[in-house]
Amino acid sequence: MGFALGAALLLALAGGEIALNSSRDPKVTIGGHDEVYYYRRATKEDALQLGEALKATGFFNGRGTNVLLWEGGGPTTVSFVVADGAWDHPSAISNFTEIGRRIAHSVGGFPIQVHLIDSGRAIRKKMTVGKATIGNKDILYYFGTATAANAQALGQALQSAGYFADRGFTVALLKGEGTVISFVVQEGSWDNPDVAATLDRLVRQVAVSAGGLPIELRLLNRDMEIKKEFAVR
């Protein structure tokens, strides 16, 4: 499955070939042009697995993109070398944390850190990509500056509201582009005004647990692609 969230945007953010001045650093090349550099306890095999995961998302597609993998001494970190100023793009957190969600399995699972860095390796933005199980079956992802504690608070509020009831529902909390709460819904239901109205009321009910209004409400398909979004004020 290719990466369908903001593919054109990601092409612009990633830029072209970016000189890292790292000719002696360990790296693997994926598809002839894209590269994963790896450090600390990360191995060549780890880098290859990450590279193949990035290729599967469509992010690695032969543009000469550079990614850095750090394992050990803290949380696993995947750093994306991006074009100047790309870290301030209004959709940067949404797009790169979703990439992080899709590749986390290839680097040992959640949580991971996703960094956006410049060509000199200076960290320009730090983001968390985490996953919490609420009850036995419901999933709450947390992205950006959201924490595990934030996820638990929202998860408990969704339980109290009756939305999380071990039915295998998936919700995502993102902080850093304001506050965003996203719901994975059944195919086509994002066009049903009753569904939107119900989730609008739910978000208002649980808003305090997420820091209060305003909150951006997003309806996602099963691949967690945005199908509808609107502000709840």
DAJO-V758104 format. One record per backbone hydrogen bond with DSSP energy under -0.5 kcal/mol. NH is the residue of the N-H (numbers start at 1). CO is the residue of the C=O. If there is no record, write none. Layout:
# DAJO-V758104
nh=NH co=CO
nh=NH co=CO
This chain:
# DAJO-V758104
nh=3 co=57
nh=4 co=2
nh=6 co=4
nh=10 co=6
nh=11 co=7
nh=12 co=8
nh=13 co=9
nh=14 co=10
nh=15 co=11
nh=18 co=64
nh=19 co=17
nh=25 co=22
nh=28 co=36
nh=30 co=34
nh=31 co=29
nh=33 co=30
nh=34 co=30
nh=35 co=65
nh=36 co=28
nh=37 co=35
nh=37 co=67
nh=38 co=26
nh=39 co=69
nh=41 co=71
nh=42 co=39
nh=42 co=71
nh=47 co=43
nh=48 co=44
nh=49 co=45
nh=50 co=46
nh=51 co=47
nh=52 co=48
nh=53 co=49
nh=54 co=50
nh=55 co=51
nh=56 co=52
nh=57 co=53
nh=58 co=54
nh=58 co=55
nh=59 co=54
nh=60 co=54
nh=61 co=59
nh=67 co=35
nh=68 co=79
nh=69 co=37
nh=70 co=77
nh=71 co=39
nh=72 co=74
nh=77 co=70
nh=78 co=113
nh=79 co=68
nh=79 co=77
nh=80 co=115
nh=81 co=66
nh=81 co=79
nh=82 co=80
nh=82 co=117
nh=83 co=13
nh=86 co=83
nh=88 co=85
nh=89 co=86
nh=92 co=89
nh=95 co=91
nh=96 co=92
nh=97 co=93
nh=98 co=94
nh=99 co=95
nh=100 co=96
nh=101 co=97
nh=102 co=98
nh=103 co=99
nh=104 co=100
nh=106 co=103
nh=107 co=103
nh=107 co=104
nh=108 co=105
nh=109 co=104
nh=111 co=129
nh=112 co=129
nh=113 co=76
nh=114 co=127
nh=115 co=78
nh=116 co=125
nh=117 co=80
nh=117 co=115
nh=118 co=122
nh=121 co=118
nh=124 co=116
nh=125 co=116
nh=127 co=114
nh=128 co=144
nh=129 co=112
nh=130 co=142
nh=132 co=140
nh=134 co=132
nh=134 co=138
nh=135 co=133
nh=137 co=134
nh=138 co=134
nh=139 co=169
nh=140 co=132
nh=141 co=171
nh=142 co=130
nh=143 co=173
nh=144 co=128
nh=145 co=175
nh=146 co=143
nh=151 co=147
nh=152 co=148
nh=153 co=149
nh=154 co=150
nh=155 co=151
nh=156 co=152
nh=157 co=153
nh=158 co=154
nh=159 co=155
nh=160 co=156
nh=161 co=157
nh=162 co=159
nh=163 co=158
nh=164 co=158
nh=165 co=163
nh=171 co=139
nh=172 co=182
nh=173 co=141
nh=174 co=180
nh=175 co=143
nh=176 co=178
nh=177 co=178
nh=180 co=174
nh=181 co=216
nh=182 co=172
nh=183 co=218
nh=184 co=170
nh=185 co=183
nh=185 co=220
nh=189 co=186
nh=191 co=188
nh=192 co=189
nh=193 co=191
nh=195 co=192
nh=196 co=192
nh=197 co=193
nh=198 co=194
nh=199 co=195
nh=200 co=196
nh=201 co=197
nh=202 co=198
nh=203 co=199
nh=204 co=200
nh=205 co=201
nh=206 co=202
nh=207 co=203
nh=209 co=206
nh=210 co=206
nh=210 co=207
nh=211 co=208
nh=212 co=207
nh=214 co=232
nh=215 co=232
nh=216 co=179
nh=217 co=215
nh=217 co=230
nh=218 co=181
nh=218 co=216
nh=219 co=228
nh=220 co=183
nh=221 co=225
nh=224 co=221
nh=227 co=219
nh=228 co=219
nh=230 co=217
nh=232 co=215
nh=233 co=231
